[in-house]
Amino acid sequence: MEMHFATVWEAITDEIGDATALVHGTTRRTWTQYDDRAARMAAAFVDAGLQPDSKIGLYLYNCNEYMEAQYAGFKMRGVPVNVNYRYLDEELWYLLDNSDAEALVFHSSLGDRVARVATRLPKLKLLIEVDDGGAGQVPTARRYEEAIANHDPMPRITRSENDIYMLYTGGTTGMPKGVMYAMGGMTGGFITSGFPLLGAVPPSDAALVAPIVGDAVRSGKQTVSIPSCPLMHGTGVWLGGFIPHLMGGTVVTLPSRSLDSDELLTTVQNEHATSVVIVGDSFAKPIVRALETAIAAGTPYDTSSIQMVISSGVMWTAEVKEQMLDLIPQAMLIDAIGSTEGSMGTQISMRGMAIETAKFSQAATTKVFTDDDREVLPGSGEVGLVAAGGNVPLGYFKDSEKSARTFRVIRGERYSFPGDMATVNADGTLVLLGRGSQVINTAGEKVFPEEVEEAVKRSAGVLDCLVVGIDDDKFGQSVTAVASLAEGATVDEATVIASVKEQLAGFKAPKRVVFVASVPRAPNGKADYKAAKQYALDALGKS
């Protein structure tokens, strides 16, 4: 039996068919229903002429249909492709054209954008519309539920561990790129990550997965996961969807299309969620506020079911972790560093432990290399690029040049270099400094924005912050903070700058602080440095 998401999930269905697989609002699907609907959608894909390796765009908000259509693609050996639901016409066209998409599953509320680009995509063979109340504006699109009803389930097939899994990057360092993995490595890697959480040894034989999962679920150990961030990004779909499903878990998605902390906590309470997936401080802070507000009102949320809160992609500061552990004391906080291109390390925090920001235990396959490919020695103080080994991507889709730069072989081992920089402590732990592409060069010194952002956010009244470099005749680049304030707070620029100077070397402190209503971030909480820099330029009259 091959290590392949679809094949393993089919076996899990046969083992625990009556258990709940998906929840969205009031709609619940058992594993048997999940598998059946995915098989019917897979038949619709095949009927439209899609074949193994055909690309299938998912232009959807979080919903059961996202997971079903993705599973359907895996079943027929296609390649589901994540599409950012914020993309407008040209961005949408670029990604669908770049990915060679032959099918697109989309929410009807996004149909106007689809209608404007579909005629420019000659490879598109099938459009399927998920009704979310938006006006149907694509006459050639088939309705999702009709496609399900009008097809018999596709028979199960033998698949290959060499089938391609692909996830597009968020485009924060250039145009979005399709990162390709071998399906066997992805499936096996996630089983290795998830099974210890069940108290089980990860099996190397895919045929052993379902029996272990069945025993765990029947003994009351079914995982209930809420990805509170978008499934269209790796953090949401990998940590909140794939790993729980490989453990026979339930994936609960929230109807709101941006974080509503009260909705999340109500759902935790109602569904007895065991795991919540967030994205750093940008999600953790509002959740903490909602918990505190409910306690003050005498109506605290029941969060006793939560065993884990998992984050990746954005800094999760020690102070906010401590606040969360005070409110959810039984939880294990798992802070994972990684990117679409690879996983690099974790920090696990529990109540009573000393917690440090951006300090992580290296994965066994993670190393840090200098520019000349020397390995950074623990305790040396040298700064290097983090290299993720193990399940390394095959490359970027249709971009051999960038693939060669990012995925390299050093002394016989293949590594992914996503661009993160770090030092290595004497005890072997990683201290993450940030992306090299965002480093600010000021007066001959290098400043990593994340370090300054953390210091700014410690200033009383500051809610969020991004730090950018603005061209400056005197300094080369001037460190500039773009910050938002907590509701009702009054903070001035001089106070913030003085606060940072108490924490960091003077050259790292912002020369200017620009206050905005909301710090620009993508739906997954990741920093939008391009927008932040434009805010700063506009405010400083340098546009």
C-alpha positions in Angstrom: 0.0 0.0 0.0 1.5 3.3 -1.1 2.1 6.3 1.2 -0.4 8.7 -0.5 -2.9 11.0 1.1 -5.9 9.5 -0.8 -4.9 5.9 -0.3 -4.4 6.3 3.4 -7.6 8.3 3.9 -9.6 5.6 2.0 -8.2 3.0 4.4 -9.1 5.2 7.4 -12.7 5.6 6.0 -13.0 1.8 5.9 -11.9 1.7 9.5 -13.9 4.5 11.1 -16.5 5.4 8.5 -19.1 6.6 11.0 -16.8 9.0 12.8 -17.0 12.7 12.0 -14.5 13.9 9.4 -15.6 17.5 8.6 -17.7 20.2 10.3 -18.5 23.6 8.9 -21.2 25.6 10.7 -24.2 23.2 11.0 -23.0 20.9 8.2 -21.3 17.7 9.4 -19.8 14.9 7.2 -18.8 11.4 8.4 -15.7 9.8 7.0 -17.9 7.7 4.8 -19.7 10.8 3.4 -16.4 12.6 3.0 -14.9 9.8 1.0 -18.1 9.3 -1.1 -18.4 13.0 -2.0 -14.7 13.2 -2.9 -15.0 10.1 -5.1 -18.0 11.6 -6.9 -16.1 14.9 -7.5 -13.1 12.9 -8.7 -15.4 11.3 -11.3 -16.5 14.7 -12.4 -12.9 15.7 -12.9 -12.2 12.6 -14.9 -15.4 13.0 -16.9 -14.2 16.5 -17.9 -11.0 15.0 -19.4 -8.6 15.6 -16.4 -5.8 13.0 -16.1 -3.1 12.2 -13.6 -1.0 15.4 -13.0 -3.8 17.7 -14.2 -3.8 20.9 -12.0 -7.0 21.8 -10.2 -7.3 25.3 -8.7 -9.1 25.8 -5.4 -10.3 29.4 -5.2 -12.2 28.9 -2.0 -12.7 30.3 1.5 -12.5 27.7 4.3 -15.3 25.2 4.0 -15.9 21.4 3.8 -15.8 21.7 0.0 -12.2 22.8 0.1 -11.2 19.6 1.8 -13.5 17.4 -0.4 -12.3 18.9 -3.7 -8.7 18.6 -2.6 -9.3 14.9 -1.7 -11.0 14.4 -5.0 -7.9 15.7 -6.8 -5.7 13.3 -4.9 -8.0 10.4 -5.6 -7.6 10.7 -9.4 -3.9 11.6 -9.1 -4.5 15.2 -10.0 -2.7 18.1 -8.4 -4.9 20.5 -6.4 -3.5 24.1 -6.4 -4.2 26.6 -3.6 -5.4 30.0 -4.9 -5.5 33.0 -2.6 -9.1 34.2 -2.3 -7.9 37.8 -2.1 -6.5 37.6 -5.6 -8.1 40.0 -8.1 -8.2 39.5 -11.8 -4.5 39.7 -12.9 -3.2 37.8 -9.8 -5.8 35.1 -10.3 -5.0 34.9 -14.0 -1.3 34.7 -13.3 -1.6 31.8 -10.9 -4.0 29.8 -13.0 -1.9 30.3 -16.1 1.4 29.6 -14.3 0.0 26.4 -12.8 -1.5 25.2 -16.1 -4.8 24.7 -14.3 -7.4 22.6 -16.1 -10.1 22.9 -13.6 -11.2 25.5 -11.0 -13.4 25.1 -8.0 -14.5 28.5 -6.7 -17.1 30.2 -4.4 -19.9 31.9 -6.3 -19.1 35.2 -4.5 -15.8 35.2 -6.4 -17.4 34.4 -9.7 -17.1 37.9 -11.1 -13.3 37.6 -11.1 -13.5 34.1 -12.6 -15.8 35.3 -15.4 -13.3 38.1 -16.3 -10.3 35.8 -16.6 -11.7 32.4 -17.7 -11.6 33.3 -21.4 -7.9 34.0 -21.2 -7.2 30.5 -19.9 -7.5 28.1 -22.8 -6.4 25.1 -20.7 -9.4 25.4 -18.4 -11.7 22.5 -19.1 -14.0 22.6 -16.0 -15.4 25.3 -13.7 -17.3 24.2 -10.6 -19.1 26.8 -8.5 -19.7 26.3 -4.7 -22.8 28.3 -3.7 -22.1 30.7 -0.9 -24.9 33.1 -1.8 -23.0 35.1 -4.4 -24.7 35.7 -7.7 -23.8 33.1 -10.3 -21.8 35.0 -12.9 -20.1 32.2 -14.8 -22.6 30.7 -17.2 -20.3 27.8 -18.1 -19.7 26.8 -14.5 -21.3 23.6 -13.1 -22.8 23.7 -9.6 -20.8 21.8 -7.0 -23.7 19.8 -5.5 -25.0 19.0 -9.0 -21.6 17.6 -10.0 -21.7 15.4 -6.8 -25.3 14.2 -7.5 -24.7 13.5 -11.2 -21.7 11.2 -10.8 -21.2 7.8 -9.4 -18.1 7.5 -7.1 -14.9 7.0 -9.0 -13.6 3.5 -8.3 -10.5 3.3 -6.1 -7.2 3.1 -8.0 -3.6 2.3 -7.4 -1.5 5.5 -7.1 2.2 6.4 -7.0 4.3 7.8 -4.2 5.9 9.8 -6.9 2.7 11.7 -7.7 3.2 15.5 -7.3 1.8 17.5 -4.4 2.1 21.2 -5.0 1.5 24.3 -2.8 1.9 27.8 -4.1 3.9 30.3 -1.9 2.2 33.5 -0.8 4.4 35.6 -3.1 5.9 37.7 -0.3 9.3 37.5 -2.0 8.3 37.8 -5.6 5.6 36.2 -7.7 3.9 33.1 -6.2 5.8 29.9 -7.0 4.5 26.3 -7.0 6.5 24.3 -4.6 6.5 20.6 -5.7 6.8 17.6 -3.3 6.6 13.9 -3.8 3.4 12.6 -2.4 5.0 9.7 -0.6 7.4 12.0 1.3 4.7 14.4 2.2 2.3 11.7 3.5 5.0 9.9 5.4 6.4 13.1 6.9 3.1 14.2 8.2 2.4 10.7 9.7 5.7 11.0 11.5 4.7 14.4 12.9 1.2 13.4 13.9 1.3 9.9 15.3 3.3 10.8 18.5 0.4 13.1 19.4 -1.8 9.9 19.5 0.8 8.3 21.7 1.7 5.9 18.8 4.9 5.1 17.0 4.7 6.3 13.4 4.5 3.2 11.1 6.7 3.0 8.1 4.2 0.8 6.3 1.1 2.7 5.1 -1.1 -0.4 5.6 -0.6 -0.1 9.4 -1.9 3.5 9.6 -5.7 2.8 9.5 -5.6 0.0 12.2 -3.7 2.3 14.6 -6.0 5.2 13.9 -9.1 3.0 14.4 -7.9 1.8 17.8 -7.2 5.4 18.9 -10.5 6.8 17.7 -12.5 3.9 19.3 -10.7 4.5 22.6 -11.8 8.2 22.5 -8.7 9.8 21.2 -10.1 11.3 18.1 -8.4 14.7 17.3 -10.7 17.6 16.7 -8.8 20.3 14.8 -9.8 23.9 14.1 -7.6 25.7 11.6 -8.5 29.3 12.4 -6.3 30.5 9.5 -6.9 29.9 5.8 -6.7 26.4 4.3 -5.3 28.1 1.2 -2.0 28.5 3.1 0.3 25.7 4.3 -0.1 26.4 8.0 -3.9 25.9 7.8 -4.1 23.0 5.4 -1.0 21.1 6.6 -1.2 21.5 10.4 -5.0 22.0 10.6 -6.1 19.6 7.9 -3.7 17.0 6.6 -2.1 15.9 9.9 -5.4 15.6 11.8 -6.9 13.7 8.9 -4.0 11.2 8.8 -4.8 10.7 12.5 -8.4 10.0 11.7 -9.4 13.4 13.2 -12.2 15.9 12.6 -11.4 19.1 10.8 -13.7 22.0 11.8 -13.7 25.1 9.7 -15.3 28.4 10.8 -17.9 30.2 8.6 -16.5 33.7 9.3 -13.9 34.8 6.6 -11.6 36.6 9.0 -10.7 35.7 12.5 -13.6 36.1 14.9 -12.1 35.1 18.3 -15.5 34.7 19.9 -16.7 32.4 17.1 -13.5 30.4 17.4 -13.9 30.0 21.2 -17.6 29.2 21.0 -16.7 26.5 18.4 -13.9 25.1 20.6 -16.5 24.8 23.4 -19.2 23.3 21.3 -17.0 20.8 19.3 -14.7 20.0 22.2 -11.7 20.9 20.0 -8.4 19.3 21.0 -6.2 21.4 18.6 -6.3 25.0 17.4 -4.1 26.2 14.6 -3.2 29.9 14.6 -0.6 32.2 13.1 1.6 33.9 15.7 0.8 37.0 17.7 -1.6 38.3 15.0 -4.0 35.5 16.0 -3.0 34.9 19.6 -3.4 38.4 20.8 -7.1 38.8 19.9 -7.8 35.3 21.2 -6.3 36.2 24.6 -8.3 39.4 24.6 -11.5 37.5 24.0 -10.7 35.0 26.7 -10.0 37.8 29.2 -13.2 39.8 28.2 -15.4 36.7 28.7 -13.9 36.0 32.2 -14.4 39.7 33.2 -18.1 39.4 32.0 -18.6 36.3 34.2 -19.1 34.1 31.1 -15.8 32.3 30.6 -15.3 30.0 27.6 -14.8 26.3 28.3 -11.4 25.6 26.8 -10.6 22.5 28.8 -10.6 20.3 25.8 -7.7 22.1 24.1 -4.5 20.0 24.2 -2.5 21.9 21.7 -2.3 25.4 20.1 -0.1 25.2 17.0 1.4 28.2 15.2 3.7 28.7 12.2 4.6 31.5 9.8 4.6 34.6 12.1 6.4 35.5 15.3 4.7 34.3 18.4 6.3 36.2 21.3 7.1 34.8 24.7 4.9 37.3 26.5 1.8 36.3 24.4 2.5 32.6 24.9 2.7 33.2 28.7 -0.6 35.0 28.6 -2.2 32.2 26.7 -0.9 29.6 29.1 -2.3 31.5 32.0 -5.7 31.3 30.4 -5.4 27.7 28.9 -3.0 26.2 31.4 -3.3 22.6 30.2 -2.4 23.4 26.6 0.9 22.6 24.9 1.9 25.4 22.6 3.8 24.3 19.5 5.6 27.0 17.6 6.9 25.6 14.3 9.4 27.5 12.1 9.1 26.6 8.4 7.8 27.7 5.1 6.2 26.3 2.0 9.7 25.1 1.1 10.4 23.1 4.3 10.2 22.6 8.0 13.1 23.7 10.2 12.4 23.4 13.9 9.9 23.8 16.8 9.6 25.4 20.2 7.3 23.6 22.7 6.0 25.7 25.6 4.0 24.6 28.6 3.1 26.2 31.9 6.0 26.5 34.2 8.6 26.4 31.4 11.0 29.2 30.6 9.9 30.7 27.2 12.0 32.7 24.9 11.0 34.3 21.6 12.3 33.0 18.4 14.4 30.2 20.0 13.8 26.8 18.5 15.0 23.2 18.8 16.4 22.2 15.4 14.9 19.4 13.5 17.4 16.6 13.1 17.8 17.4 9.4 18.2 21.2 9.9 21.5 23.0 9.6 22.7 26.6 9.3 25.3 27.4 6.7 27.4 30.5 5.9 27.5 32.1 2.5 30.5 29.9 1.6 28.6 26.7 2.7 30.4 26.3 6.0 28.2 24.9 8.7 27.7 27.4 11.5 29.1 26.0 14.7 27.0 26.1 17.9 28.0 29.1 20.1 30.1 30.7 17.4 27.8 33.7 17.1 28.0 33.5 13.3 24.9 34.3 11.3 23.9 31.9 8.5 21.1 30.7 6.3 18.8 28.0 7.7 18.8 24.8 5.6 15.9 22.4 5.9 16.8 18.8 5.0 14.7 15.6 5.1 11.6 15.8 2.9 13.0 18.5 0.5 10.8 19.7 -2.3 11.5 18.5 -5.9 11.7 22.1 -7.0 9.6 25.1 -8.1 7.1 24.4 -10.9 8.4 25.7 -14.2 11.3 27.6 -12.6 14.6 25.7 -12.8 16.7 28.8 -12.1 15.0 29.6 -8.8 14.9 25.8 -7.9 18.7 25.6 -8.3 19.2 28.6 -6.0 16.8 27.4 -3.3 17.3 23.6 -3.3 21.0 22.7 -3.2 23.2 19.8 -2.4 26.0 20.3 0.2 28.4 17.5 0.9 26.0 14.9 -0.6 22.9 16.1 1.2 20.0 18.0 -0.4 18.7 21.0 1.5 16.0 23.7 1.1 17.1 27.3 1.7 13.9 29.3 2.2 15.8 32.5 3.1 15.6 32.5 6.9 18.7 33.6 8.8 19.7 32.4 12.3 22.5 31.8 14.8 23.1 28.6 16.7 23.4 28.7 20.5 25.9 26.5 22.3 23.1 24.1 23.2 22.2 23.7 19.6 19.0 25.7 19.6 18.3 28.0 16.7 17.8 31.7 17.2 15.8 32.9 14.2 16.6 36.4 13.0 14.3 36.7 10.0 14.4 36.7 6.2 17.6 37.9 4.6 15.5 39.7 2.0 14.0 42.0 4.7 17.3 42.9 6.4 17.7 46.7 6.8 21.2 48.1 6.2 21.6 51.3 8.3 24.8 53.2 8.8 26.8 50.1 8.1 24.9 47.9 10.5 22.4 45.1 9.6 19.1 45.2 11.4 16.6 42.3 11.3 13.0 43.7 11.3 11.5 40.9 13.5 13.8 41.7 16.4 12.7 45.4 16.3 9.1 44.5 15.8 9.1 42.4 18.9 10.6 45.3 20.9 8.1 47.8 19.6 5.2 45.5 20.5 6.5 45.4 24.1 5.8 49.2 24.3 2.6 49.8 26.3 -0.4 50.3 24.1 1.1 48.9 20.9 -0.9 46.1 19.4 1.0 45.2 16.2 4.0 46.4 14.3 6.1 45.8 11.1 9.5 47.4 10.6 10.8 48.4 7.1 13.9 50.2 5.7 13.3 53.6 4.1 16.0 55.0 1.8 17.9 57.7 3.6 20.7 60.0 2.5 22.5 59.8 5.9 22.0 56.2 7.0 21.5 54.4 3.7 18.3 53.0 5.1 16.3 54.4 8.0 14.7 51.9 10.4 11.0 52.8 10.3 8.2 51.2 12.4 4.6 51.0 11.1 2.5 50.3 14.2 -1.2 50.0 15.3 -2.5 50.6 18.8 -4.7 48.7 21.2 -8.3 50.1 21.4 -8.3 53.2 23.5 -4.5 53.5 23.8 -2.7 56.8 23.3 1.0 56.4 22.5 3.4 58.9 20.9 6.4 58.3 18.6 9.0 59.4 21.2 7.7 56.9 23.8 8.0 54.0 21.4 11.5 54.9 20.3 12.7 55.3 23.9 11.1 52.0 24.8 13.0 50.2 22.0 16.3 51.8 23.0 15.9 50.4 26.5 15.8 46.9 25.0 18.1 47.0 21.9 21.2 48.7 20.7 20.5 52.2 19.7 21.1 51.7 16.0 18.3 49.2 15.9 15.7 51.6 17.2 13.2 53.2 14.7 14.1 56.6 13.5 10.4 57.2 12.9 7.2 55.5 13.9 4.1 55.7 11.6 0.8 54.9 13.3 -1.9 53.2 11.2 -5.3 51.8 12.0 -4.3 48.3 11.1 -0.9 46.8 10.3 -1.1 45.2 6.9 -1.1 41.4 6.9 -2.2 38.7 4.6 -5.2 36.5 5.6 -2.8 34.0 7.2 -1.3 36.7 9.4 1.9 37.0 7.5 3.6 40.4 7.2 2.8 42.4 4.1 6.1 44.4 4.1 5.4 45.9 0.7 2.2 47.6 1.9 3.8 48.6 5.2 6.6 50.3 3.3 4.1 52.2 1.2 2.2 53.3 4.3 5.5 54.6 5.7 6.5 56.4 2.4 3.1 58.1 2.2 3.2 59.2 5.8 6.7 60.6 5.5 6.0 62.3 2.2 8.5 60.2 0.2 6.1 58.4 -2.2 
